[in-house]
């Protein structure tokens, strides 16, 4: 095997392919990245840990075809450190030789015949603009649980109904839901899947700003596999087992109190005031006509307060929130104004975005957050 290509192209491909390599793999061979060179001028890098597979295809000048398996993280570190020149890669005996300028590296190879076969992509269920899908993932995964002892809540529920896709995630203290339109392969498709949030997060990071992403999902409970493909990059992941809780019913039927606040000033104020908030203590928001007062700290401890303009409809209200959860929701809105609706000070509040003070709220994204007792 022998091929040549630009150091930047190789670096991007190796970094992408090795991003999901396990730190402590079940078998040492799963630390490897499989490289396949084809004399047609195609280079393919892939990784697999029996849960998530990643495969990227790129152009290269291939003199001799072949395949090899090498330690993925070491290859990534080496390629990242190479000078900005063309790279020549060749398999010589049991070593993979890398040459770039005057730099030379020889990597030991792993037994490629023992490497597991990557799973095939399920049938493509539809496609969605890559930038829309990336934004939706970032908005929803903030609410997914990081606690692996509750694997069900580390997933994102994906519901497909015709031309509508709904993503939902919760960690029991907040709930994020995003609806978006897409192009289904079958107009009447109805599919559901529970996908690991960290897998979706990695997919979102790797998507290009242009183009579209194909979402592959089998209409077969036995398949237990989802796939994403965009711009020569393909990721598959096994699904999370279990029945996701019926979280939609957490959204209140009516909310008599509504506040609209400029998003960016509110984010900055929460960051400042929360500097004095002790762990597991809330930032208090006191809503009155025309303003909201933010406070944190009490008694002999450090204290902070700040007042912002706010438009209020309904009764005055004092409510407390975990500052981190509040900032996650505000940061995910992506709109100039934040709209917060309340039933009372102890029931869940729902946050959505709107483009102007008197504008219509954007119902495609909702972030529900549980108040903390003051």
Order of alpha helices (4+ residues) and beta strands (2+ residues): beta-alpha-beta-beta-beta-beta-beta-alpha-beta-beta-beta-beta-alpha-beta-beta-beta-beta-beta-alpha-beta-beta-beta-beta-alpha-beta-beta-beta-beta-beta-alpha-beta-beta-beta
